C-alpha cells in the first residue's frame, strides 16, 4: 500500500466550551503533486489507502453516490480547486462573516478545514484516474460556512441550529458535522434542529473528537441521540491515540490518520483527526442512499453499523473506542441486512421527553360513564344561639366553679390566720404568776 509521507498535520486545539472543528489542522503537510505518465499510477490516488482498505472502490461498482446531497457544515468549501468542479450544488453562510454561497472559507486559523472535509466526502479528482477523489464522487455537496470563536458574529449554537435547518430545507440527504464543543451537553435550540433533520429523513454524521485537541470523551453534538458518531483509527486499524477519542456513543470507526485534503487554494495536504473520519462515513452513507433509495435514514445507519468489520482491539460490541467496528463500504452497499423500525443510535425525541421537558404521558380515557346518586336529605334546622349574657355549661364548669372553690379556700385560710393571731395576742396579755 503506497502512502505519501509520514509527517502529520498539526492539530488545532479545541478549547473547553468554545467549539472548534475536531481534528482541524492549522496548516497540514503540503503534498507535492507530480503529473504521472499515462502508464504510472497516480501518487495521490495511491495515497488514499482507505479507498481499498475499507471497500470503497469495490462499492463503486454498485454506487458512486449519484442523486444524493451531503451537507458539509464547516468553515466553507473553497471555490477554486478543480477537485470541486461540479461537486458543490448550493451553499450559505450562517456565521455572519462569510459569503452568501458559503464558498468563502471562514476563520483565520482553520479556514481550510471545510475544504478538507468536503474533499474526503465527494471531490471529483483532477482528471481520469488523477487527483484526490472523494468517497462518493458523484454525490453533490452543500457548503454551509460556520465561524468558530472570534471568527463569527453569531453565537455558535445559533449557527448550528440554523445550518441544520437550512441543510434540510435545501435537500440534504446526509449532514456531516466535523466539529465538537468538548462538553457532553448541548444548547436546547439543537433539540428542535436535530429533530427537524430526523423528521425529514436525513442521516446525521458527527466526528467523535480527538484526544490531541483536549477531548478525552465525546462531546456534543456527538452525544446527541440519533447521530452516527465516528471514531478514528490509524492506517493499521488501531484506535488512534491522538486523532480520536472514546465514548459509548461511538457508532463506527474510520481512518483518522495520514489523510489527504484539498485546501481552498488547491493545495493538497496531509492531516489527521476524526474530522476526516466523519466525511469518509458520510460518503459511505451517500453510497448506501444512492444504491438503496427505498431505505429511510434509520436503515441507512443500521446498514453501516451492522456491516462494520470487528476491530482487533475491541473488547465488546459496541466498544467505547471502535463502536460496532471498522466501516466496510462494499458490505454496507451490498449486504443483506434486515430492516429496522427505529434509529439504532437512539431516540432524541424520547430523550427530550424524559430529560428536557419531562412531559406527562397521555391522559387515560374514562372506562365508564357518570353515575347518578340520590339527593341528600335536607339538613336539620340549626338551634337558636344562646344569649351571650347567660353562662354556658363550659363557663360554669371551667370558670365559675373553680373561682368559687378558690375564693372559699382563700376565705377559710384568712379566717384561720386571724384566729391564730388572736390566740397569740391573748397569750401575751396573761400575767405571770
Legacy VTK file of the C-alpha trace (Angstrom):
# vtk DataFile Version 3.0
C-alpha trace
ASCII
DATASET POLYDATA
POINTS 433 float
0.000 0.000 0.000
1.531 3.327 -1.087
1.200 6.433 1.063
2.531 9.966 0.863
4.958 10.974 3.590
4.793 10.353 7.298
4.584 13.892 8.720
1.321 14.607 10.438
-0.690 17.821 10.164
-0.689 19.889 13.349
-3.929 19.639 15.297
-5.906 22.774 16.082
-6.774 22.643 19.762
-10.475 22.727 20.599
-10.842 24.691 23.820
-13.301 23.809 26.549
-16.744 25.313 25.913
-15.614 27.060 22.693
-16.445 24.898 19.716
-13.815 24.167 17.108
-13.512 21.701 14.265
-12.277 18.380 15.605
-9.017 17.272 14.176
-8.572 20.548 12.309
-5.054 21.106 11.089
-3.619 24.602 11.196
-1.569 24.083 8.071
-1.176 20.416 7.295
1.707 18.896 5.384
1.742 20.141 1.810
1.978 17.231 -0.621
3.842 17.903 -3.869
1.810 16.642 -6.791
3.724 15.210 -9.759
1.828 14.654 -13.001
2.241 10.942 -13.730
2.877 9.380 -17.109
-0.083 7.553 -18.647
1.370 4.219 -17.538
2.096 5.344 -13.972
-0.239 5.050 -11.003
-1.283 8.490 -9.783
0.522 9.051 -6.443
-2.417 10.956 -4.987
-4.841 8.118 -5.657
-2.269 5.629 -4.361
-2.009 7.587 -1.118
-5.741 7.246 -0.495
-5.371 3.898 1.246
-8.908 3.988 2.628
-10.378 3.526 -0.847
-9.120 -0.069 -0.971
-8.795 -0.940 2.720
-12.405 -0.006 3.508
-14.135 -1.441 0.450
-14.862 1.894 -1.211
-13.527 1.035 -4.683
-15.499 -2.217 -4.567
-18.644 -0.309 -3.577
-18.227 1.944 -6.644
-19.185 -0.976 -8.877
-22.674 -0.606 -7.356
-22.928 3.042 -6.338
-20.940 6.285 -6.598
-23.399 8.474 -4.704
-25.394 9.790 -7.646
-28.528 11.713 -6.667
-27.504 12.219 -3.019
-26.683 15.543 -1.339
-24.157 15.787 1.504
-24.315 18.968 3.585
-20.911 19.950 4.992
-21.485 22.225 7.988
-17.978 23.558 8.446
-15.763 26.528 7.585
-16.820 26.581 3.917
-15.659 24.762 0.772
-13.291 26.773 -1.414
-14.381 27.871 -4.904
-11.120 27.399 -6.776
-9.912 23.774 -6.615
-10.502 21.649 -9.686
-11.482 18.747 -7.419
-14.722 20.593 -6.543
-15.831 21.469 -10.088
-19.396 20.266 -10.437
-19.460 18.990 -6.848
-20.935 21.895 -4.850
-24.601 22.399 -5.713
-25.505 25.146 -3.229
-24.412 26.826 -0.029
-24.916 29.548 2.532
-23.168 31.325 5.404
-24.508 31.274 8.957
-21.537 32.933 10.667
-22.271 36.486 9.580
-18.762 36.822 8.136
-18.710 34.547 5.081
-20.069 34.744 1.537
-23.764 34.186 0.715
-22.946 30.966 -1.147
-20.859 29.502 1.721
-17.788 29.202 -0.517
-15.606 31.825 1.191
-13.584 29.998 3.876
-14.235 31.437 7.345
-11.620 31.686 10.097
-8.042 32.867 10.358
-6.607 29.504 11.524
-8.881 26.722 10.303
-10.361 28.242 7.137
-9.245 25.238 5.015
-10.974 22.737 7.299
-14.252 22.729 5.385
-12.466 22.162 2.080
-10.509 19.217 3.506
-13.728 17.678 4.843
-15.601 18.215 1.571
-12.790 16.691 -0.479
-12.881 13.454 1.525
-16.636 13.189 1.086
-17.185 13.953 -2.595
-14.298 15.561 -4.510
-14.090 14.771 -8.241
-10.365 14.386 -8.848
-8.443 16.389 -11.438
-8.882 14.042 -14.364
-9.447 10.391 -15.258
-7.614 8.464 -12.563
-5.788 11.524 -11.191
-6.130 13.851 -8.218
-7.934 13.397 -4.954
-11.301 11.696 -5.228
-13.988 11.560 -2.566
-15.750 8.507 -1.200
-18.931 9.455 -3.088
-17.562 11.170 -6.212
-20.957 11.601 -7.862
-22.774 12.991 -4.833
-23.477 16.724 -4.544
-22.167 18.910 -1.737
-23.869 21.713 0.174
-21.382 24.175 1.683
-22.583 25.821 4.897
-19.894 28.094 6.347
-19.697 28.311 10.138
-17.458 30.544 12.232
-15.733 29.383 15.411
-14.940 31.642 18.369
-13.943 35.178 17.411
-14.365 34.474 13.691
-18.164 34.697 13.961
-20.624 37.430 14.847
-23.429 34.941 15.551
-23.418 32.666 18.651
-22.183 29.185 17.769
-25.308 27.382 18.998
-27.480 29.578 16.775
-25.238 28.920 13.778
-25.530 25.151 14.100
-29.313 25.245 14.577
-29.722 27.476 11.510
-27.274 25.378 9.468
-29.169 22.172 10.248
-32.477 23.657 9.159
-31.021 25.227 6.011
-29.445 21.906 5.029
-32.719 20.031 5.406
-34.676 22.694 3.512
-32.195 22.547 0.619
-32.376 18.823 0.041
-29.636 17.322 2.212
-29.802 13.534 2.469
-26.706 13.366 4.689
-25.332 16.041 7.047
-21.683 15.996 8.147
-20.568 17.772 11.340
-16.803 17.559 11.836
-16.831 19.696 14.978
-17.199 19.424 18.737
-17.918 21.558 21.781
-15.781 19.305 24.041
-18.669 19.103 26.528
-21.464 16.490 26.568
-24.390 18.909 26.889
-25.852 20.973 24.067
-27.963 24.073 23.677
-31.702 23.471 23.862
-32.150 25.002 20.396
-30.336 21.971 18.976
-33.168 19.691 20.136
-35.589 21.022 17.554
-32.896 21.461 14.882
-31.747 17.835 15.036
-35.313 16.561 15.395
-36.123 18.532 12.240
-33.413 16.594 10.401
-34.632 13.233 11.720
-38.250 14.006 10.897
-37.177 14.802 7.333
-35.263 11.525 6.912
-31.713 12.924 6.997
-28.680 10.885 8.121
-26.539 12.948 10.524
-22.823 12.031 10.783
-20.695 13.540 13.578
-16.985 13.328 14.449
-16.158 11.919 17.880
-13.324 14.376 18.654
-9.608 13.997 19.294
-7.535 13.493 22.411
-4.901 15.720 20.857
-7.319 18.640 20.973
-8.345 18.037 24.590
-11.329 15.750 24.043
-10.907 12.696 26.268
-14.548 11.694 25.789
-17.024 12.550 23.080
-18.764 15.906 23.318
-21.832 17.430 21.675
-23.068 17.106 19.011
-21.626 13.555 19.073
-23.601 12.891 22.277
-26.982 13.697 20.712
-29.160 10.573 20.338
-29.725 9.514 16.741
-26.494 10.804 15.186
-23.933 8.349 13.826
-20.751 9.214 15.742
-17.461 8.271 14.083
-14.274 7.354 15.949
-10.832 7.273 14.363
-8.207 4.615 13.671
-4.674 4.641 12.289
-3.747 3.071 8.908
-3.434 -0.338 10.609
-6.954 -0.153 12.019
-5.953 0.545 15.631
-7.720 3.198 17.675
-5.854 6.452 17.160
-4.128 7.755 20.278
-4.234 11.446 19.375
-6.640 11.669 16.432
-9.668 10.110 18.119
-11.352 9.757 21.495
-13.691 7.325 23.220
-17.269 7.123 24.458
-20.360 4.957 24.498
-21.975 6.982 21.705
-19.404 5.988 19.044
-21.165 4.049 16.290
-18.360 3.089 13.892
-14.698 3.869 13.232
-12.903 5.060 10.101
-9.402 6.277 9.177
-8.292 9.427 11.008
-4.535 9.457 10.298
-2.458 10.151 7.172
-5.495 11.550 5.404
-5.392 13.835 2.372
-7.318 17.052 1.917
-7.709 19.693 -0.780
-7.246 23.212 0.610
-9.298 26.193 -0.520
-6.392 27.374 -2.678
-5.985 23.978 -4.359
-3.001 22.738 -2.356
-3.041 19.120 -1.286
-2.215 18.485 2.387
-1.900 15.559 4.752
-3.821 15.818 8.016
-5.265 13.842 10.947
-8.399 13.726 13.050
-11.914 12.367 13.283
-12.837 15.481 11.297
-11.631 13.373 8.377
-13.068 10.072 9.574
-16.593 11.549 9.638
-16.786 12.611 5.954
-15.469 9.191 4.906
-18.504 7.693 6.645
-20.746 10.454 5.268
-19.586 9.430 1.800
-20.396 5.792 2.564
-23.865 6.864 3.724
-24.285 8.605 0.357
-23.282 5.391 -1.460
-25.893 3.456 0.526
-28.626 6.045 -0.058
-27.894 6.081 -3.779
-27.895 2.272 -4.049
-30.975 1.861 -1.817
-33.241 4.892 -2.272
-36.070 2.957 -0.654
-34.316 2.912 2.731
-35.016 5.576 5.324
-32.272 7.220 7.396
-32.649 4.748 10.252
-31.946 1.810 7.952
-29.020 3.553 6.268
-27.382 3.959 9.666
-28.288 0.402 10.584
-26.641 -0.994 7.432
-23.427 0.909 8.162
-23.093 -0.294 11.749
-24.287 -3.881 11.132
-21.836 -4.449 8.275
-18.839 -2.934 10.097
-15.861 -5.268 10.483
-14.851 -6.193 14.062
-11.806 -4.256 15.249
-8.877 -6.289 16.535
-8.617 -4.178 19.673
-12.324 -4.183 20.564
-13.341 -5.762 23.867
-17.100 -5.697 23.339
-19.772 -4.613 20.838
-20.345 -1.724 20.764
-16.901 -0.770 22.028
-16.109 2.681 23.519
-13.153 3.036 21.117
-14.473 1.401 17.936
-18.247 1.341 18.278
-19.603 -1.539 16.165
-16.313 -1.804 14.266
-14.494 -0.540 11.171
-16.699 0.644 8.324
-16.948 -1.540 5.232
-18.401 0.401 2.297
-18.829 -2.569 -0.030
-20.696 -4.589 2.605
-22.841 -1.602 3.579
-23.941 -1.239 -0.038
-24.415 -4.891 -0.989
-25.039 -6.986 2.145
-28.423 -8.407 3.059
-29.348 -6.545 6.238
-32.764 -6.874 7.943
-34.654 -3.611 8.177
-35.378 -1.815 11.446
-38.175 0.477 12.547
-36.174 2.765 14.840
-32.842 4.564 14.832
-30.253 2.160 16.321
-28.317 5.136 17.722
-31.192 6.197 19.966
-34.226 8.488 20.002
-33.730 12.203 20.550
-37.491 12.660 20.815
-37.652 10.261 23.763
-34.579 11.864 25.357
-36.189 15.293 25.137
-39.425 13.972 26.605
-37.708 12.351 29.574
-34.782 14.630 30.338
-35.562 18.035 28.852
-39.257 18.647 29.295
-40.466 15.740 31.462
-43.729 15.706 29.578
-46.573 13.723 31.125
-47.953 10.739 29.306
-51.366 10.761 27.613
-54.383 11.113 29.887
-56.234 7.755 30.022
-59.761 7.707 28.588
-62.591 7.075 31.100
-63.795 3.466 31.194
-67.374 4.191 32.407
-69.959 6.945 32.294
-71.164 9.173 35.161
-73.245 7.579 37.991
-76.497 9.177 39.251
-76.817 9.453 43.041
-79.954 10.064 45.153
-80.143 13.600 46.568
-79.053 14.062 50.176
-81.744 14.714 52.852
-82.280 18.331 53.887
-80.115 19.431 56.832
-81.581 19.770 60.369
-82.595 23.231 61.414
-79.891 24.958 63.365
-80.756 25.686 67.061
-81.115 29.271 68.247
-77.834 30.567 69.549
-77.700 31.087 73.378
-77.576 34.551 74.861
-74.015 35.730 75.347
-75.067 37.206 78.731
-76.037 33.812 80.241
-73.369 31.365 81.399
-72.959 28.148 79.452
-72.108 24.724 80.872
-68.485 25.213 79.917
-68.192 28.576 81.628
-69.815 27.166 84.786
-67.569 24.090 84.800
-64.292 25.699 83.843
-64.809 29.244 85.034
-67.379 29.862 87.775
-66.941 26.649 89.823
-63.124 26.832 90.089
-63.448 30.508 91.004
-65.912 29.766 93.833
-63.734 26.957 95.196
-60.613 29.092 95.098
-62.397 32.029 96.738
-63.779 29.833 99.542
-60.397 28.329 100.210
-58.877 31.789 100.397
-61.531 32.970 102.871
-61.055 29.926 105.134
-57.328 30.405 105.051
-57.717 34.045 106.010
-60.023 33.179 108.922
-57.534 30.591 110.215
-54.735 33.107 110.135
-56.882 35.699 112.009
-57.760 33.187 114.748
-54.138 32.243 115.208
-53.117 35.866 115.578
-55.761 36.444 118.275
-54.558 33.455 120.308
-51.022 34.669 120.217
-52.052 38.182 121.414
-54.177 36.711 124.216
-51.204 34.683 125.427
-49.017 37.799 125.698
-51.618 39.624 127.833
-51.893 36.868 130.550
-49.920 37.948 133.743
-47.213 35.677 135.119
-47.546 34.041 138.418
LINES 1 434
433 0 1 2 3 4 5 6 7 8 9 10 11 12 13 14 15 16 17 18 19 20 21 22 23 24 25 26 27 28 29 30 31 32 33 34 35 36 37 38 39 40 41 42 43 44 45 46 47 48 49 50 51 52 53 54 55 56 57 58 59 60 61 62 63 64 65 66 67 68 69 70 71 72 73 74 75 76 77 78 79 80 81 82 83 84 85 86 87 88 89 90 91 92 93 94 95 96 97 98 99 100 101 102 103 104 105 106 107 108 109 110 111 112 113 114 115 116 117 118 119 120 121 122 123 124 125 126 127 128 129 130 131 132 133 134 135 136 137 138 139 140 141 142 143 144 145 146 147 148 149 150 151 152 153 154 155 156 157 158 159 160 161 162 163 164 165 166 167 168 169 170 171 172 173 174 175 176 177 178 179 180 181 182 183 184 185 186 187 188 189 190 191 192 193 194 195 196 197 198 199 200 201 202 203 204 205 206 207 208 209 210 211 212 213 214 215 216 217 218 219 220 221 222 223 224 225 226 227 228 229 230 231 232 233 234 235 236 237 238 239 240 241 242 243 244 245 246 247 248 249 250 251 252 253 254 255 256 257 258 259 260 261 262 263 264 265 266 267 268 269 270 271 272 273 274 275 276 277 278 279 280 281 282 283 284 285 286 287 288 289 290 291 292 293 294 295 296 297 298 299 300 301 302 303 304 305 306 307 308 309 310 311 312 313 314 315 316 317 318 319 320 321 322 323 324 325 326 327 328 329 330 331 332 333 334 335 336 337 338 339 340 341 342 343 344 345 346 347 348 349 350 351 352 353 354 355 356 357 358 359 360 361 362 363 364 365 366 367 368 369 370 371 372 373 374 375 376 377 378 379 380 381 382 383 384 385 386 387 388 389 390 391 392 393 394 395 396 397 398 399 400 401 402 403 404 405 406 407 408 409 410 411 412 413 414 415 416 417 418 419 420 421 422 423 424 425 426 427 428 429 430 431 432
